[in-house]
């Protein structure tokens, strides 16, 4: 049936370097079948504000070797517009990565729904901080 839902996640590093310390958690999620990382693009902005954009395979940071091992061989899901938006948001001296991943945990559910004659109509991601804000408003209203 194809890929599961795809999501772009942007991870920023204010010090402008990626040391690889998040890779074990990414690997755990991949190994557990929760996600599959299908594309990655890196960006860095010099302290003078000059941006550099690299595909993961072209980047030379030593911390990226372990990240390369986690990313699958699917390419082309991150658009030039996604990259431009990322670069515009970067502060001078910072670096970031766009990680494009498939929610592989949804695939068996989607297949079961299809086997039952249904179809997955939509998935919507609500960022954790947004959900926290909504719950805080709800809790405040309940106290009134």
MINU-505457 format. One record per residue: residue number from 0; residue in three letters; chain; x, y, z of N, C-alpha, C, O in turn. Coordinates in Angstrom, 2 decimals. Example, Ala and Ser with C-alpha at 12.3 -4.5 7.8 and 13.67 -1.06 7.14 Angstrom:
2
  seq  type  mol      npx      npy      npz     capx     capy     capz      cpx      cpy      cpz      opx      opy      opz
    0   ALA    A    13.19    -5.69     7.80    12.30    -4.50     7.80    13.20    -3.30     7.80    14.24    -3.32     8.46
    1   SER    A    12.85    -2.25     7.08    13.67    -1.06     7.14    12.90     0.03     7.87    13.41     1.14     8.04
This chain:
144
  seq  type  mol      npx      npy      npz     capx     capy     capz      cpx      cpy      cpz      opx      opy      opz
    0   UNK    A     0.81    -1.22     0.00     0.00     0.00     0.00     0.84     1.26     0.00     0.29     2.35    -0.17
    1   UNK    A     2.13     1.17     0.18     2.95     2.37     0.16     3.36     2.84     1.54     3.23     2.12     2.53
    2   UNK    A     3.86     4.05     1.58     4.35     4.64     2.82     3.23     4.96     3.79     2.08     5.14     3.41
    3   UNK    A     3.60     5.02     5.06     2.70     5.54     6.08     2.77     7.05     6.07     3.46     7.63     5.23
    4   UNK    A     2.08     7.72     7.01     2.13     9.18     7.07     3.57     9.68     7.22     4.38     9.07     7.92
    5   UNK    A     3.86    10.77     6.56     5.20    11.37     6.57     5.14    12.68     7.35     4.17    13.43     7.24
    6   UNK    A     6.17    12.93     8.14     6.24    14.17     8.92     7.64    14.77     8.81     8.63    14.05     8.76
    7   UNK    A     7.69    16.08     8.76     8.96    16.80     8.80     9.17    17.32    10.22     8.27    17.92    10.81
    8   UNK    A    10.36    17.08    10.74    10.72    17.57    12.06    12.00    18.38    11.89    12.97    17.90    11.29
    9   UNK    A    12.02    19.59    12.42    13.21    20.43    12.34    13.84    20.48    13.73    13.19    20.84    14.71
   10   UNK    A    15.11    20.11    13.79    15.86    20.08    15.04    16.95    21.13    14.94    17.77    21.09    14.02
   11   UNK    A    16.97    22.07    15.88    17.95    23.15    15.83    19.03    23.01    16.87    18.81    22.46    17.96
   12   UNK    A    20.21    23.51    16.53    21.37    23.49    17.42    21.97    24.89    17.42    22.62    25.29    16.45
   13   UNK    A    21.76    25.62    18.51    22.21    27.01    18.59    23.72    27.17    18.46    24.19    28.19    17.97
   14   UNK    A    24.48    26.16    18.90    25.94    26.26    18.84    26.49    25.90    17.46    27.70    25.96    17.24
   15   UNK    A    25.61    25.54    16.53    26.04    25.31    15.15    26.69    23.97    14.87    27.25    23.78    13.79
   16   UNK    A    26.63    23.04    15.83    27.23    21.73    15.60    26.27    20.63    15.99    25.39    20.82    16.84
   17   UNK    A    26.44    19.50    15.37    25.67    18.30    15.67    26.65    17.27    16.19    27.54    16.85    15.46
   18   UNK    A    26.50    16.85    17.45    27.47    15.93    18.03    27.04    14.48    17.99    27.78    13.60    18.43
   19   UNK    A    25.85    14.21    17.47    25.38    12.84    17.35    24.70    12.29    18.58    24.29    11.13    18.59
   20   UNK    A    24.56    13.09    19.63    24.02    12.56    20.89    22.54    12.21    20.81    22.05    11.49    21.68
   21   UNK    A    21.82    12.69    19.81    20.40    12.32    19.68    20.21    11.04    18.87    19.11    10.49    18.84
   22   UNK    A    21.26    10.58    18.22    21.14     9.41    17.34    20.68     8.15    18.08    19.86     7.42    17.52
   23   UNK    A    21.16     7.86    19.29    20.66     6.65    19.96    19.13     6.64    20.13    18.50     5.59    19.99
   24   UNK    A    18.55     7.79    20.41    17.08     7.83    20.54    16.42     7.64    19.18    15.42     6.94    19.07
   25   UNK    A    16.97     8.27    18.16    16.43     8.04    16.81    16.54     6.56    16.44    15.61     5.98    15.89
   26   UNK    A    17.69     5.96    16.74    17.89     4.55    16.44    16.89     3.67    17.18    16.37     2.70    16.62
   27   UNK    A    16.62     4.02    18.44    15.64     3.25    19.22    14.26     3.31    18.56    13.57     2.30    18.48
   28   UNK    A    13.87     4.49    18.09    12.58     4.64    17.44    12.51     3.89    16.12    11.48     3.30    15.78
   29   UNK    A    13.61     3.90    15.38    13.68     3.16    14.12    13.65     1.66    14.40    12.86     0.92    13.79
   30   UNK    A    14.49     1.20    15.32    14.56    -0.23    15.64    13.24    -0.76    16.18    12.89    -1.91    15.95
   31   UNK    A    12.52     0.09    16.90    11.23    -0.32    17.47    10.08    -0.29    16.48     8.96    -0.66    16.83
   32   UNK    A    10.34     0.16    15.25     9.29     0.20    14.24     8.35     1.38    14.38     7.28     1.39    13.77
   33   UNK    A     8.73     2.37    15.16     7.89     3.55    15.36     8.00     4.50    14.18     6.99     5.00    13.68
   34   UNK    A     9.23     4.75    13.73     9.47     5.64    12.60    10.51     5.02    11.67    11.23     4.09    12.04
   35   UNK    A    10.56     5.57    10.47    11.65     5.30     9.53    12.07     6.65     8.98    11.25     7.35     8.38
   36   UNK    A    13.31     7.03     9.18    13.78     8.31     8.68    14.08     8.14     7.20    14.92     7.32     6.83
   37   UNK    A    13.40     8.92     6.36    13.49     8.71     4.92    14.24     9.81     4.19    14.53     9.66     3.00
   38   UNK    A    14.56    10.90     4.85    15.33    11.96     4.21    15.85    12.89     5.31    15.26    12.98     6.39
   39   UNK    A    16.94    13.57     5.02    17.51    14.53     5.97    18.28    15.58     5.20    19.02    15.27     4.26
   40   UNK    A    18.10    16.83     5.59    18.83    17.95     5.02    19.36    18.78     6.18    18.68    18.98     7.19
   41   UNK    A    20.57    19.27     6.04    21.22    20.04     7.09    21.44    21.47     6.62    21.68    21.72     5.44
   42   UNK    A    21.37    22.39     7.56    21.63    23.79     7.24    22.42    24.41     8.38    22.26    24.04     9.54
   43   UNK    A    23.27    25.34     8.02    24.08    26.04     9.00    24.13    27.50     8.56    24.21    27.79     7.36
   44   UNK    A    24.08    28.40     9.51    24.20    29.82     9.20    25.42    30.35     9.94    25.54    30.21    11.16
   45   UNK    A    26.33    30.96     9.18    27.55    31.51     9.79    27.19    32.68    10.70    26.07    33.19    10.66
   46   UNK    A    28.13    33.09    11.51    27.88    34.23    12.38    27.65    35.50    11.57    27.10    36.47    12.09
   47   UNK    A    28.07    35.50    10.31    27.83    36.65     9.42    26.48    36.54     8.73    26.08    37.45     7.99
   48   UNK    A    25.75    35.42     8.95    24.42    35.26     8.37    24.39    34.55     7.03    23.35    34.53     6.38
   49   UNK    A    25.50    33.97     6.60    25.56    33.26     5.32    25.13    31.81     5.56    25.70    31.12     6.41
   50   UNK    A    24.14    31.36     4.81    23.59    30.02     5.00    24.26    29.01     4.07    24.58    29.31     2.92
   51   UNK    A    24.45    27.81     4.59    24.94    26.67     3.83    23.95    25.54     4.02    23.58    25.22     5.15
   52   UNK    A    23.53    24.93     2.93    22.59    23.81     2.98    23.27    22.60     2.39    23.87    22.68     1.32
   53   UNK    A    23.18    21.47     3.08    23.82    20.24     2.63    22.88    19.06     2.75    22.11    18.96     3.72
   54   UNK    A    22.93    18.18     1.78    22.30    16.88     1.94    23.14    16.12     2.96    24.34    16.36     3.07
   55   UNK    A    22.54    15.22     3.68    23.24    14.49     4.74    24.50    13.81     4.22    25.54    13.83     4.89
   56   UNK    A    24.43    13.21     3.05    25.59    12.48     2.53    26.76    13.39     2.16    27.89    12.92     2.02
   57   UNK    A    26.50    14.70     2.00    27.56    15.64     1.65    28.16    16.35     2.85    29.16    17.06     2.71
   58   UNK    A    27.58    16.19     4.03    28.04    16.90     5.23    29.24    16.17     5.84    29.34    14.95     5.76
   59   UNK    A    30.13    16.93     6.46    31.37    16.34     6.96    31.50    16.32     8.49    32.51    15.84     8.99
   60   UNK    A    30.52    16.82     9.24    30.63    16.80    10.70    30.82    15.36    11.19    30.08    14.48    10.76
   61   UNK    A    31.79    15.11    12.07    32.00    13.74    12.57    30.76    13.17    13.27    30.53    11.96    13.21
   62   UNK    A    29.97    14.01    13.91    28.77    13.55    14.59    27.69    13.05    13.66    26.74    12.41    14.10
   63   UNK    A    27.83    13.33    12.37    26.81    12.93    11.41    26.97    11.51    10.90    26.05    10.96    10.31
   64   UNK    A    28.13    10.90    11.12    28.34     9.53    10.65    27.29     8.60    11.22    26.74     7.76    10.51
   65   UNK    A    27.00     8.73    12.51    26.02     7.85    13.14    24.60     8.16    12.65    23.76     7.26    12.58
   66   UNK    A    24.33     9.42    12.30    23.01     9.77    11.78    22.81     9.15    10.40    21.71     8.69    10.09
   67   UNK    A    23.84     9.15     9.58    23.74     8.55     8.23    23.29     7.09     8.31    22.56     6.61     7.44
   68   UNK    A    23.72     6.40     9.35    23.37     4.98     9.50    21.89     4.77     9.81    21.37     3.69     9.58
   69   UNK    A    21.23     5.79    10.32    19.83     5.67    10.73    18.87     6.05     9.59    17.71     5.64     9.59
   70   UNK    A    19.36     6.82     8.62    18.49     7.33     7.55    18.39     6.30     6.43    19.40     5.78     5.97
   71   UNK    A    17.15     6.01     6.00    16.91     5.11     4.88    17.30     5.77     3.57    17.67     6.95     3.55
   72   UNK    A    17.21     5.04     2.49    17.66     5.53     1.19    16.58     6.22     0.37    16.75     6.35    -0.84
   73   UNK    A    15.50     6.66     0.96    14.48     7.41     0.24    14.93     8.86     0.22    15.37     9.38     1.25
   74   UNK    A    14.81     9.52    -0.91    15.24    10.92    -1.03    14.17    11.72    -1.74    13.29    11.15    -2.40
   75   UNK    A    14.24    13.04    -1.61    13.40    13.92    -2.40    12.09    14.33    -1.76    11.28    15.00    -2.41
   76   UNK    A    11.85    13.95    -0.52    10.60    14.33     0.13    10.68    15.71     0.78     9.65    16.31     1.09
   77   UNK    A    11.88    16.21     1.00    12.05    17.54     1.57    12.20    18.52     0.41    13.12    18.41    -0.40
   78   UNK    A    11.28    19.47     0.34    11.26    20.40    -0.79    12.22    21.56    -0.60    12.67    21.83     0.52
   79   UNK    A    12.53    22.23    -1.69    13.35    23.44    -1.61    12.68    24.49    -0.73    13.35    25.23    -0.02
   80   UNK    A    11.35    24.55    -0.78    10.61    25.49     0.06    10.78    25.18     1.55    10.93    26.09     2.36
   81   UNK    A    10.76    23.89     1.89    11.00    23.48     3.28    12.37    23.97     3.74    12.52    24.49     4.84
   82   UNK    A    13.36    23.80     2.88    14.72    24.19     3.21    14.82    25.71     3.34    15.45    26.21     4.27
   83   UNK    A    14.21    26.44     2.42    14.24    27.90     2.49    13.62    28.40     3.78    14.16    29.30     4.42
   84   UNK    A    12.49    27.81     4.18    11.84    28.20     5.43    12.77    27.95     6.62    12.86    28.78     7.52
   85   UNK    A    13.45    26.81     6.61    14.39    26.48     7.68    15.51    27.51     7.75    15.81    28.03     8.82
   86   UNK    A    16.12    27.80     6.62    17.25    28.72     6.58    16.82    30.11     7.05    17.57    30.77     7.76
   87   UNK    A    15.63    30.54     6.66    15.15    31.87     7.07    15.04    31.97     8.59    15.26    33.04     9.15
   88   UNK    A    14.69    30.88     9.24    14.48    30.88    10.69    15.76    30.73    11.50    15.77    31.02    12.70
   89   UNK    A    16.82    30.28    10.87    18.07    30.05    11.61    18.69    31.36    12.09    18.75    32.34    11.35
   90   UNK    A    19.15    31.36    13.32    19.90    32.49    13.85    21.36    32.37    13.39    21.84    31.27    13.15
   91   UNK    A    22.05    33.48    13.27    23.47    33.41    12.93    24.23    32.53    13.92    24.06    32.65    15.13
   92   UNK    A    25.08    31.65    13.38    25.87    30.74    14.20    25.18    29.43    14.54    25.78    28.56    15.17
   93   UNK    A    23.92    29.28    14.14    23.16    28.08    14.48    23.17    27.07    13.32    23.54    27.40    12.19
   94   UNK    A    22.77    25.87    13.63    22.62    24.81    12.63    21.30    24.10    12.90    20.77    24.16    14.01
   95   UNK    A    20.79    23.42    11.88    19.56    22.66    12.05    19.52    21.52    11.06    20.24    21.51    10.05
   96   UNK    A    18.68    20.57    11.35    18.44    19.45    10.45    16.95    19.31    10.24    16.16    19.41    11.18
   97   UNK    A    16.57    19.08     8.99    15.20    18.69     8.68    15.23    17.18     8.56    15.93    16.63     7.70
   98   UNK    A    14.49    16.51     9.41    14.37    15.07     9.35    12.98    14.74     8.84    11.97    15.18     9.40
   99   UNK    A    12.93    13.98     7.79    11.65    13.57     7.22    11.46    12.11     7.60    12.27    11.25     7.24
  100   UNK    A    10.39    11.83     8.34    10.23    10.44     8.72     8.82     9.94     8.48     7.84    10.68     8.47
  101   UNK    A     8.77     8.63     8.27     7.52     7.92     8.07     7.07     7.37     9.42     7.87     6.81    10.18
  102   UNK    A     5.80     7.54     9.71     5.22     6.94    10.92     4.90     5.48    10.59     3.77     5.15    10.22
  103   UNK    A     5.89     4.62    10.72     5.70     3.22    10.35     4.72     2.49    11.26     4.15     1.48    10.87
  104   UNK    A     4.53     3.00    12.46     3.59     2.37    13.39     2.16     2.44    12.86     1.32     1.64    13.25
  105   UNK    A     1.87     3.40    11.97     0.51     3.56    11.43     0.21     2.53    10.34    -0.95     2.18    10.12
  106   UNK    A     1.24     2.03     9.66     1.03     1.16     8.50     0.19    -0.07     8.83    -0.76    -0.34     8.10
  107   UNK    A     0.50    -0.84     9.89    -0.36    -2.00    10.18    -1.80    -1.61    10.51    -2.74    -2.32    10.14
  108   UNK    A    -1.99    -0.49    11.20    -3.34    -0.02    11.49    -4.06     0.35    10.20    -5.21    -0.03     9.99
  109   UNK    A    -3.38     1.11     9.32    -3.97     1.48     8.04    -4.36     0.24     7.24    -5.43     0.19     6.65
  110   UNK    A    -3.49    -0.77     7.23    -3.77    -2.00     6.49    -4.95    -2.75     7.09    -5.76    -3.31     6.35
  111   UNK    A    -5.05    -2.77     8.42    -6.19    -3.44     9.07    -7.49    -2.71     8.76    -8.52    -3.34     8.51
  112   UNK    A    -7.43    -1.39     8.77    -8.62    -0.59     8.42    -9.04    -0.89     6.98   -10.22    -1.07     6.70
  113   UNK    A    -8.06    -0.95     6.07    -8.36    -1.24     4.66    -8.95    -2.64     4.50    -9.88    -2.84     3.73
  114   UNK    A    -8.41    -3.61     5.24    -8.92    -4.97     5.18   -10.35    -5.06     5.69   -11.11    -5.95     5.30
  115   UNK    A   -10.73    -4.12     6.57   -12.09    -4.09     7.11   -13.02    -3.25     6.23   -14.18    -3.03     6.58
  116   UNK    A   -12.51    -2.80     5.09   -13.34    -2.03     4.16   -13.29    -0.53     4.39   -14.05     0.21     3.76
  117   UNK    A   -12.43    -0.07     5.27   -12.32     1.36     5.54   -11.06     1.93     4.92   -10.33     1.23     4.21
  118   UNK    A   -10.82     3.19     5.20    -9.58     3.81     4.76    -9.20     4.93     5.72   -10.06     5.57     6.32
  119   UNK    A    -7.93     5.13     5.85    -7.41     6.20     6.71    -7.61     7.51     5.98    -7.01     7.73     4.93
  120   UNK    A    -8.44     8.38     6.51    -8.79     9.62     5.83    -7.79    10.74     6.08    -7.50    11.52     5.18
  121   UNK    A    -7.27    10.81     7.30    -6.38    11.93     7.61    -5.64    11.63     8.90    -6.14    10.92     9.78
  122   UNK    A    -4.46    12.20     9.01    -3.75    12.23    10.28    -3.37    13.69    10.52    -2.99    14.40     9.59
  123   UNK    A    -3.49    14.12    11.76    -3.14    15.50    12.11    -2.22    15.45    13.31    -2.52    14.81    14.31
  124   UNK    A    -1.11    16.14    13.21    -0.15    16.20    14.31    -0.38    17.49    15.07    -0.38    18.57    14.47
  125   UNK    A    -0.58    17.40    16.36    -0.71    18.58    17.21     0.56    18.63    18.06     0.79    17.72    18.86
  126   UNK    A     1.37    19.67    17.91     2.61    19.75    18.69     2.33    19.72    20.19     1.34    20.28    20.67
  127   UNK    A     3.21    19.04    20.94     3.06    18.93    22.39     2.83    20.26    23.08     1.93    20.35    23.92
  128   UNK    A     3.62    21.31    22.78     3.40    22.60    23.45     2.01    23.18    23.17     1.44    23.85    24.04
  129   UNK    A     1.47    22.94    21.99     0.12    23.43    21.67    -0.91    22.67    22.51    -1.83    23.27    23.07
  130   UNK    A    -0.74    21.35    22.60    -1.65    20.56    23.43    -1.57    21.00    24.89    -2.60    21.08    25.57
  131   UNK    A    -0.37    21.28    25.37    -0.20    21.76    26.75    -0.94    23.07    26.98    -1.60    23.25    28.00
  132   UNK    A    -0.84    23.98    26.00    -1.54    25.27    26.12    -3.05    25.08    26.16    -3.73    25.71    26.97
  133   UNK    A    -3.56    24.22    25.30    -5.01    23.97    25.27    -5.46    23.38    26.60    -6.48    23.80    27.15
  134   UNK    A    -4.71    22.41    27.12    -5.08    21.80    28.39    -5.01    22.79    29.54    -5.82    22.72    30.47
  135   UNK    A    -4.07    23.72    29.51    -3.98    24.75    30.54    -5.20    25.67    30.49    -5.72    26.05    31.53
  136   UNK    A    -5.65    26.02    29.29    -6.84    26.85    29.14    -8.07    26.11    29.65    -8.90    26.69    30.35
  137   UNK    A    -8.18    24.82    29.30    -9.31    24.01    29.77    -9.30    23.94    31.29   -10.34    24.11    31.92
  138   UNK    A    -8.15    23.69    31.88    -8.05    23.59    33.35    -8.41    24.92    34.01    -9.08    24.94    35.04
  139   UNK    A    -7.98    26.02    33.42    -8.30    27.35    33.96    -9.81    27.60    33.91   -10.38    28.15    34.85
  140   UNK    A   -10.46    27.20    32.83   -11.91    27.40    32.70   -12.67    26.54    33.69   -13.71    26.95    34.20
  141   UNK    A   -12.15    25.34    33.97   -12.80    24.45    34.93   -12.75    25.03    36.34   -13.62    24.74    37.16
  142   UNK    A   -11.73    25.84    36.64   -11.59    26.44    37.96   -12.48    27.66    38.13   -12.72    28.10    39.26
  143   UNK    A   -12.99    28.20    37.03   -13.84    29.40    37.11   -15.20    29.09    37.67   -16.03    29.99    37.80
